[in-house]
Amino acid sequence: MDQNDYYRSNAFVEEREEDYCPTDSLLPRGVERVSVEAIASSRLITPEVIAHEGSPVTIAAFDFDGTCINGSSPKRLVSVLTKRKRINCYKLLRIALWGLAYKFNLPNKDAEGVRERVFSAFAGHSAVAVNRFLCDFYHDKVEPNYRMEADAEMVAHLEAGHVVVVVSASFEPIVASAMVEHPIQYALGSRMKIDSHGAYTDEVEGLPTEGADKLFALRKFADEMFGAGAWKLGFAYGDHYSDLTLLEAAEHPYAVTPDQKLARYARQHGWNIVEWD
């Protein structure tokens, strides 16, 4: 069995009548990269966003895991890969320790390392085949946990003329799969390097979009897409204390079903706190 067949044989779902998970391209059908930093759904956006004369583009930024979805897509992916014995015990232990530190808001500077350990399961395998695998994984394991409240908020922002951007530490193919199903205009996710043979490595390309780096990635993207000084972060939604930098930068921050530490901070600063199912 070659590397492509391995992931095709382990697909989680049957072929769909509308099959968004291609076998010949990196991203789901209808989704394309619109800049060096970002992906965007051509199904949902116009060719360009134009600010009102004299007014900056207003961005509404959403975290993905724990905010748009209930739970964590990387955690679900680790569970699937562990059952298939694609991650060795040492790496699994390191991932678990990182997860505990994240859960309890302990200092942890290994965001890049933990992604490399997870993605080591795919290193050396065809990027197209792996992305098909991850697309199927999204539809089977993640989509059932998507929060309809997130869709409602996104639609409201779109109707108000705002730009909707998801900024996520999850892997790009997973977030791209969500774009086909939901009103997400642009998305920033963790992108893994692809070698000259079209196979994934276990290295992160650029910075993982986590913690304070979410704001850095968003600024870099927005400056490229709309122009420096031509946009503002009007709204931000996050569930975890690690989203604090992004939330603090927004004119209107929303703590979504927040962890205890973020909830306390949000109350102290008079932020909006919303509970989503």
C-alpha positions in Angstrom: 0.0 0.0 0.0 1.5 3.4 -1.0 1.3 6.5 1.1 -1.7 7.9 -0.8 -3.6 4.6 -0.4 -3.0 4.5 3.4 -4.9 7.7 4.0 -7.6 6.9 1.4 -8.2 3.5 3.0 -8.6 5.1 6.4 -11.1 7.7 5.3 -13.8 8.2 8.0 -16.8 8.7 5.8 -18.3 7.5 2.5 -18.1 9.5 -0.7 -20.7 12.3 -0.5 -23.0 13.4 -3.2 -21.3 16.8 -3.0 -17.7 15.7 -2.4 -15.8 18.7 -1.0 -12.7 16.6 -0.2 -10.7 16.3 -3.5 -8.1 13.8 -4.4 -6.2 16.2 -6.7 -5.7 19.4 -4.8 -4.6 20.6 -1.4 -7.8 22.4 -0.2 -11.5 21.6 -0.3 -13.4 22.5 -3.5 -14.5 26.1 -3.4 -11.7 27.2 -1.1 -8.5 28.9 -2.2 -5.6 30.8 -0.8 -6.1 34.5 -1.4 -2.8 35.7 0.1 0.5 34.3 1.4 -1.0 34.1 4.9 -4.7 33.2 4.4 -7.2 30.9 2.8 -10.7 32.1 1.7 -13.9 30.5 0.5 -14.6 31.6 -3.1 -18.2 30.4 -2.5 -18.8 33.0 0.2 -16.9 36.2 -0.6 -16.8 38.8 -3.3 -13.5 39.3 -5.2 -12.5 42.1 -2.9 -13.7 44.0 0.2 -13.9 47.8 -0.2 -14.1 50.0 2.8 -16.6 52.8 2.9 -15.0 56.0 1.8 -13.1 57.5 4.8 -13.9 54.4 7.0 -11.6 51.4 7.7 -12.7 47.8 7.0 -14.1 46.4 10.2 -12.9 42.9 11.0 -14.7 40.4 13.2 -12.2 37.7 14.3 -13.2 34.3 15.6 -11.1 31.7 17.4 -12.1 28.2 16.1 -11.5 25.5 18.7 -13.7 26.0 21.8 -15.4 29.0 20.2 -16.8 28.1 16.8 -16.8 24.4 17.8 -17.4 22.7 21.1 -14.1 21.1 22.1 -10.8 20.9 20.2 -10.2 19.6 16.7 -6.5 18.8 17.3 -7.4 16.8 20.4 -9.9 14.8 18.4 -7.2 14.3 15.7 -4.7 13.0 18.2 -7.3 10.6 19.5 -7.9 9.2 16.0 -4.2 9.0 15.2 -3.5 7.3 18.5 -6.1 4.6 17.8 -4.3 4.0 14.5 -0.9 3.9 16.2 0.4 6.7 14.1 2.0 8.6 17.1 4.6 6.9 19.3 4.3 6.8 23.1 7.0 9.4 23.8 5.4 12.0 21.5 2.0 11.2 22.8 3.2 11.9 26.4 4.7 15.2 25.3 1.4 16.2 23.6 -0.5 15.2 26.7 1.7 17.3 28.9 1.3 20.3 26.6 -2.5 19.8 26.7 -2.5 19.9 30.5 -0.5 23.0 30.6 -2.9 24.6 28.1 -5.9 23.5 30.0 -4.7 25.0 33.3 -3.2 28.2 31.7 0.4 27.3 32.7 3.4 28.8 30.9 4.1 26.8 27.8 6.2 28.0 24.8 6.0 24.8 22.8 3.2 25.6 20.4 5.3 24.8 17.4 6.7 21.6 18.9 3.3 20.1 19.8 2.1 20.7 16.2 5.2 19.1 14.8 4.7 16.0 17.1 1.1 15.7 16.0 1.9 16.1 12.3 4.8 13.6 12.4 2.0 11.1 11.8 1.8 12.5 8.2 5.5 13.3 7.5 6.6 11.8 4.2 3.1 11.3 2.9 1.5 13.0 0.0 0.1 16.4 1.1 -2.9 16.0 -1.2 -3.8 12.6 0.3 -3.3 13.8 3.8 -5.5 16.8 3.2 -8.2 14.5 1.9 -7.9 12.5 5.1 -8.2 15.7 7.2 -11.1 16.9 5.2 -13.0 13.7 5.8 -11.9 13.8 9.5 -13.4 17.3 9.8 -16.8 16.2 8.4 -17.0 13.1 10.6 -15.4 14.3 13.9 -15.6 18.1 14.0 -18.6 19.3 12.0 -21.1 17.7 14.4 -19.7 19.9 17.1 -19.9 23.2 15.2 -21.9 25.8 17.1 -24.8 27.4 15.3 -24.4 30.5 17.4 -21.1 31.1 15.7 -22.8 31.0 12.3 -25.5 33.4 13.5 -22.8 35.9 14.7 -20.9 35.6 11.4 -24.0 36.2 9.3 -24.8 39.2 11.4 -21.4 40.6 10.8 -21.5 40.0 7.1 -24.9 41.7 6.8 -23.4 44.7 8.6 -20.6 44.8 6.1 -17.9 43.5 8.4 -15.1 41.1 7.3 -15.2 37.7 9.1 -11.8 36.1 9.8 -11.2 32.8 11.7 -7.8 32.8 13.4 -7.0 29.3 14.6 -4.1 27.2 15.9 -5.7 24.2 14.2 -4.3 22.8 11.0 -5.1 24.7 7.8 -6.9 21.7 6.0 -9.3 21.3 9.0 -10.2 25.0 9.1 -10.5 25.1 5.3 -13.0 22.3 5.5 -15.2 24.4 7.8 -15.2 27.2 5.3 -17.2 25.2 2.9 -20.0 24.7 5.4 -20.0 28.0 7.2 -20.0 31.8 6.5 -16.2 32.2 7.0 -14.7 34.7 4.6 -11.0 34.3 5.5 -9.1 31.9 7.8 -5.6 31.8 9.3 -4.4 28.4 10.5 -1.3 26.4 11.3 0.3 25.5 7.9 2.8 22.6 7.7 5.7 22.6 5.3 5.5 20.6 2.1 8.8 19.3 0.5 9.8 19.4 -3.1 8.2 16.0 -3.7 4.8 17.2 -2.6 4.9 15.4 0.8 4.3 16.9 4.2 7.2 17.4 6.6 6.6 17.7 10.3 7.7 21.4 10.4 5.5 24.4 10.8 5.6 27.0 8.1 5.9 30.4 9.8 4.5 30.9 13.2 1.7 28.7 14.6 -1.4 30.9 15.0 -1.7 30.5 18.8 -1.8 32.8 21.7 -0.3 36.3 21.1 0.8 35.1 17.6 -2.9 35.1 16.5 -2.9 38.9 16.6 0.4 39.1 14.8 -0.8 36.8 12.1 -4.1 38.8 11.8 -2.3 42.1 11.5 0.1 40.8 8.9 -2.8 39.4 6.8 -5.0 42.4 7.1 -2.2 44.8 6.2 -1.6 42.7 3.1 -5.2 42.3 2.2 -6.7 45.8 3.0 -3.6 48.0 3.6 -2.0 49.2 6.7 -4.2 51.7 8.5 -7.2 50.7 6.3 -8.8 48.3 8.7 -9.7 47.9 12.4 -10.4 45.0 14.7 -13.9 45.8 15.7 -14.9 42.4 17.2 -13.1 39.4 18.6 -14.5 36.1 19.9 -12.4 33.6 22.0 -12.9 31.0 24.7 -9.5 30.6 26.4 -7.2 32.8 28.3 -4.6 32.3 25.6 -6.9 34.4 23.3 -6.4 37.4 25.6 -4.1 39.3 23.3 -6.5 39.1 20.4 -9.5 40.0 22.6 -7.8 43.0 24.2 -7.0 44.4 20.7 -10.7 44.4 19.7 -13.1 47.3 20.2 -15.7 44.8 21.3 -14.3 41.6 22.8 -16.5 38.6 23.4 -15.6 35.8 25.8 -17.4 32.7 24.5 -18.2 30.0 27.1 -14.9 31.0 28.6 -12.6 29.1 30.9 -12.5 30.3 34.5 -9.5 32.6 34.1 -10.8 34.3 31.0 -14.3 34.6 32.5 -12.8 36.4 35.6 -10.8 38.7 33.4 -13.8 39.5 31.2 -16.0 40.3 34.2 -13.3 42.6 35.6 -13.1 44.5 32.4 -16.7 44.7 31.5 -16.5 42.5 28.4 -19.3 40.6 26.8 -19.6 37.1 28.1 -21.8 34.7 26.0 -22.6 31.0 26.6 -22.9 29.0 23.4 -24.0 25.3 23.3 
